[in-house]
């Protein structure tokens, strides 16, 4: 709330704060501002992640209540579905609007006009285009934004330009939903001006802390839910959210964070010996960016060292930029290019440019298993030079596979920000080797053998020898008589009876 009240006076170029009545008077020039255009907000894009029952909707309602105190302002209150809007968002906000503030209620359009001529409109986002409003909206509140379509946010955002408006999103996360890319990452990773983000747990709600019955309910959920689901629903965690395909923490442990760590695998780094084998995975498509990753084969496993992601180019136009970015200014001897086997056009066009592309298996379930085998064997690493690939691998998740009536459908991956995982999948499907996993004899098995007496050991060894002789009695598949030789004659006059000895 304190961050939302911060403004910047363009007249004297100082920062100040609004009151709880949304009045802003600059302390330096003593000028009163009501417009965001003369005193813009220090933050105008907000995301609050919080657990279930934490009061995030109440916080959003209090923020909306203050915003509507600005005369002649327009505010939109949006929920992902009509039911959520009707059952939670609408009543939470309306209970905080004193009746004497209300000038007019329009049930047909679900809008409230206040005595100061501020307008509040309520909209369900089941149809994302319903977020398309008039220009000059001063503020918009997305309640349970993770459940709303990303398109709704994209459609609504331009309505804020004319008034220099703000967007407030309150939600419990659903894995790496759109709010991660649009808001959280920009606030925390890129530190872009105007973006604000915070997170808190359900049990941090003072109402819960003061009530032992409520706390007992939360503790029960912690014991009965899977740790991943509890972390998502009650602690607003993304990385532990259900649906992630690859182990977030495992990938974190496989990152080579500086040049010295990479040199343990590639001693000549940042140069790469031209003789080293390389695999380049490609992911093309007309409806998403063209992606590529460069994987170097080392004595200790594979290392992903470079990445490429561009859009709005013809397939043939990507080859040159990829070769340039990956430092392949000459034809190298040990390079394998791999792409989806269904991308016949890519293979054809690149073949005309002298580059052969291996058609890799396209089925997600098969490729994902191959990638996981390399991850769990810890024989694939990610250099610090591929932040995009690391991020997408950690966020790669399954799409919702539950129908509206609660039935399960075939699992599919969430087809957004998946270019690098696809590139890596195609590359590993085209690489003709599997990771070698050393399987040490469990200590418990060694102890059991050591504790056996001499007679028991002798009996076990005799049994093993017997089974070995029994196996040798069976015909090998390469035998001329496997399974019965030439059953209908050998072609040299031998009949069936001679085969069986009569």
Secondary structure as UniProt FT lines:
FT   HELIX           2..5
FT   STRAND          6..9
FT   TURN            10..13
FT   STRAND          14..17
FT   TURN            20..21
FT   STRAND          24..25
FT   TURN            27..29
FT   STRAND          32..33
FT   TURN            36..38
FT   STRAND          39..41
FT   STRAND          45..50
FT   TURN            52..53
FT   HELIX           56..67
FT   TURN            68..69
FT   TURN            71..72
FT   STRAND          74..79
FT   HELIX           82..84
FT   HELIX           85..89
FT   HELIX           90..94
FT   TURN            95..96
FT   HELIX           99..101
FT   STRAND          102..106
FT   TURN            107..110
FT   STRAND          111..114
FT   TURN            115..116
FT   STRAND          119..124
FT   HELIX           128..131
FT   TURN            135..136
FT   STRAND          139..143
FT   HELIX           145..147
FT   HELIX           150..157
FT   HELIX           158..160
FT   TURN            161..164
FT   STRAND          166..171
FT   HELIX           178..179
FT   HELIX           180..184
FT   HELIX           185..188
FT   TURN            193..194
FT   STRAND          195..200
FT   HELIX           202..204
FT   HELIX           206..209
FT   HELIX           212..224
FT   HELIX           227..235
FT   TURN            239..240
FT   TURN            242..243
FT   HELIX           248..253
FT   STRAND          255..256
FT   HELIX           259..263
FT   TURN            264..265
FT   TURN            267..270
FT   TURN            274..275
FT   STRAND          278..283
FT   STRAND          290..298
FT   TURN            299..300
FT   STRAND          301..310
FT   HELIX           315..317
FT   HELIX           318..325
FT   TURN            326..327
FT   TURN            333..334
FT   STRAND          335..340
FT   TURN            341..342
FT   HELIX           344..351
FT   TURN            352..354
FT   STRAND          357..360
FT   HELIX           364..376
FT   TURN            377..378
FT   STRAND          380..383
FT   TURN            384..385
FT   HELIX           387..395
FT   STRAND          397..398
FT   TURN            404..405
FT   HELIX           419..430
FT   HELIX           443..450
FT   HELIX           454..473
FT   TURN            477..478
FT   TURN            480..481
FT   TURN            487..488
FT   HELIX           496..500
//
